[in-house]
Each structure stands twice: as structure tokens, then as C-alpha cells.
Amino acid sequence: MSAATNFSEQAGRAALPACWLEVLQAEFDKPYMVALRQFLRDEKMAGKAIYPPGDEIFSAFTAVPFEQVKVVILGQDPYHGPGQAHGLAFSVKPGIPTPPSLQNIYKEIYADLGLMPPSHGNLQSWAEQGVLLLNATLSVERGKAGSHQRKGWEQFTDVVVEALNMRREGLVFMLWGSYAQKKGAAIDRDRHLVLESPHPSPLSAHRGFFGSGHFSRANQWLEGRGFAPVDWSVPDPDSLF
């Protein structure tokens, strides 16, 4: 099996846990998803580096079963630098410098909850507590931000958001920036808590992300509905593995 074929299969239905496959399996036979897998195969055959690695494209789903999602944080694209993206929006693996937007997220958590910023940017512990860290686009070419937009991923992740909106009750959706807010525009505000602010990017965080209090507000909502609050602290890398 070629690396390109393997990559495209890892971006297919076999990579999803059964709980998510039950919700999403019909998407994999639709023309847009067939075309997306062919696009990924062609990119790999052309020798292009694609992030995250094929077996991590669906990490957000493997980390959080559908029925255990409590909070959804919507991002836009995976990081496009070597070793950064691993399938969780805003997150990087230990040993990779914490990106600026995530640094600002940590600053807001400190201001909101008094939790000291960690030394790394791996958000696996959030995912394991039911935080779905979902990018709208699930792959990217090395060094080319946005290069896999409008190839089909957005349609797929729209289905994810809609399934959570319709099939679950009492979730928290954190929509940071106009892109995420547009993607989440149809979320039922009567059934879910939708928290909106500017993006945590250094270009916009000062316009209202700082001081938004989203993390305490999310926990208050969850506790009011009988869910365990999220521990927004991030453990040291040695305790992650």
C-alpha cells in the first residue's frame, strides 16, 4: 500500500470511532467526501507534506465520544508548521512552542479562573474531559495556511456541528472570531450555551476575548445542568503519557 493510499484511508470512515461513525458514516459516500479523499491522495502523490499526519486527522473525534461532548471549541485550520498540528484545534504537542493564540487563551484562563499558564500547548486533557477541539478544515499543506479550505472539510464539519446541535442538549459552544461565529450561526441558543467573542489572536484578543470570562461561564452552565465542570488547567507533559 502506498503512503498516499494509506493517508487517504486514514482520512476515511475507518479512522472514526464507532460512536461518531454512527452519526457521520453517510457523509463518506457523498461526492464531496470522495473528491476530498482523492485530493488528499493526489497531494501526497505529488510529494507534498500534509499536516496533521494521516492517523491524527480525526484526533478530535477519537479523544471525545459523541455522547460525552460537553464543550465545543471551533477553530479554522490546523497549524501548518512542522510537528505542530495533531488533530486538536489550538493544541500542539509537548516540545512545540505554544502558539500566540493559545498563549492568549491561557492568559484569559488565568484572568478568569486564576490558573497559571502551563509550559506547553497540549490540550489533550481538555479533550479527555469532553471538550471537542474541532477545526473547520482538518488538514493543511506544510507552510500554506488555508490550503485545504473549500475542498470538502467544511461541509463535513458543518455536519458535525449540526449533529451536536440537534442530537445533544445543554452543550457549550465557544465561537471565537467571525469565522467560527458564522459556522455556528444555526446553533439553537434555547438548548445550548453559545459564547461568542473576538478571536484570541494577538491581532484581535484585546477587542473582547480578554475579559470574556468564557471558561467560568462554561463551567457554571455545565454545573447547572448536572455535568462535571471542565478543569481548564493543563497538566505537565510528563503526566500526559
N, C-alpha and C positions, 0 to 999 in steps of 0.2 A: 504494500500500500504506500503510495506516495505521500510526502508530507502535506502536499496541498489537499489531497483527498481526505487525509486524516483531519486536517484543520477544518474542512467544511463539515465533516461528520460531527466533529466536536461542537460545532455551532448548530447542530440539528437536534431533533427531538430526543435522541438517545442520551443527551447530556443533561436533560432536565429531570429532577426528582419526580416521582410518580404523582405527588400531590399537585405539583404545578403542571405536569403533563395533562392531567385530567382537565385542567382549565384551558390549556393552550394548545393541545395537540392538533386541533383542526387548523391552526394557523400554518403548520409546516407543509401542508399540501397546497396552500394557496399560491397563485402565481408570483406574488411579491416575494414570498419566502424562498421559493425555488430559485428565483432570479438572484436573491441575496446570497444564497449558498454558492451559486455559480460565480458571482462576483468575487466572493472570498477565495474560492478555488483559483480563479484567474489571477488574482493579486498575488497569491502565494507562488503560483507557477511562474510569474514574472519576476520572482525573487525579492518581492517587497517584504519588509518586516512589518508585521501586523501585531498590534497590542490590544488587549492583553493576549497571552498565549491561548491557544485554542481551548485547552482544558480549563481555562479560568473565565471564559466569556460569560458563563452563566453562574458565576460565583455568588452573585447576589441572591439567586434562587436556591442554590444548594445550601446556603447558610441559614435561610429562613423558610420553613414550611409555610405554605399558603395560609393555613388556619392559625398560624402563630404570629403573623404580621400584626404589629401594633402601631408602628410609625413608618411612614414612607417619606424619604428624603429624595427629591428629584434633582438629579444633575443633568448635564447636557452631553458631554463627550468623555471618553476615557482620556487619561493623561497620555501624551504622545512621546514622552521621553523614555529611553531605555530603562527597564526594570521598574517603572512606576506603576502602571495600571495592573490591577489584579482582579478586576471584575466588580469591585465595590466603589460606588460613586464617592468621590472626595478622598478616598483612602489610598495609602501606599504601604508597601511592605516595610518592616523594620530595616534600618540601614539606609533607606532612601530619605533625603532631606524632606521635611514637612513642607508641602506646597503653601504658597501665600494665602490662598483662600481658606485652607484648613487651619492655618495659624490664626486667622481671624475668627474662625468658628471656635477655636479653643479660647480665644480672648473673650468672646461673648459668653461662653460657658463659665469662665472664671467670674466675670462680672455678674452673671445671673445666679450662679449656684456656689461660687467660691471654690470651685475645683481647680487645682493647679494644672496648667498645661503639661501634657506628657512630653517625653523626649523623642517621640516618634509619631508617625502618622497612620498606624494600622488600626482600623476601626472594626476589626473582626469581632471584638467584644460587644459592640453595639448590635451587630448583625445577629449574634447569638442570643440577644435579648428580644429579638423581634423587630429590629429596625431594618427595613428594606432600603438599601442604598442603591437606588436604581438610576442609571444613566439612560437618557433617551436613546442614545446611539451606543451600541455595545462593543464596537471595535473602531480602530483608527490606524492609519498608516503612520509609521515612525516619522516624527518631525513635521507632520502635516495635520494640524488641528482641523477638525471638521471634515476630514477627507472621506469619511464613510457616512456622512449625512445624506439624506434623501436616497438611500439605497434600499430602504425597507425596514430598517431597525425601528424608526419612529412609529411606523404602523404597528409593529409587533408590541412595542412598549405602551402604545396607546391602549391596546387590548388588555395589557396587564393592569394599567390604571383603572380602566373601566370595570374589569372583573373584581378588583378590590372594592371599588366604589359600590358596585351592585350586590356583591355576594357577602360582603362583610359589614359589620356595624361598629360604629364608635372608634374608627381609626383616626390617627393624626396624620395629616399631610402637611409637610413643610415645603413650601414653594418659594424658593429664593430667586428673585430675578424675574424679568418679564418672560423669558423662555419657559421656565417652569410654571409660571402662573398661567400662561396660555395653554400649556399641556394639561393643566389641572382645572381648566375653566369649568368643566362639566361635573365636577365632583359635587355630590349632594351635601350642601352645608347644613342641612337639617339632620343628617345622620352621622356626619363626620366633622371633626375639627380641622379647619383649613387655616394654616398660619402662613401669612404672606409678608415678605419684606424684600428690600433690595438684595442683590447677590452679595455674598461675603467677600468677593473680590476686592483687592485693595483699591480698585477704581470706584467702588460703589458702597462698600461696607459702612462708611460714615454717613450715608444718606438714610439710614434707618435699620440696617441689620444690627449694628451695635445698639444695644438698649431695647431690642425687640422682646427679650425675655421668652423666647420660644421654648427653651428647654424646660424651664419651670412650668410654663403654661401647659406643655405637653404632659408632664407628669401629673399635674393637677387634674387634667382631663382624664387620664388613664385611671388614676386612683379613684376618681368619682364614679367610674364605671366598673370598678372591681378588678382592674388589671394591675399587675405589679408595675411600679414606675421603672423607668429606664435609669440605670446607673450610667450617667454620662461621663464618668471618669474613664480613663483608658489605662489599662494595666501596663506594667513594664514589659518589654519584649520577651524577657526570659520566662514570663508566666503565660505567654500565648501559645507555646508549643511544648 
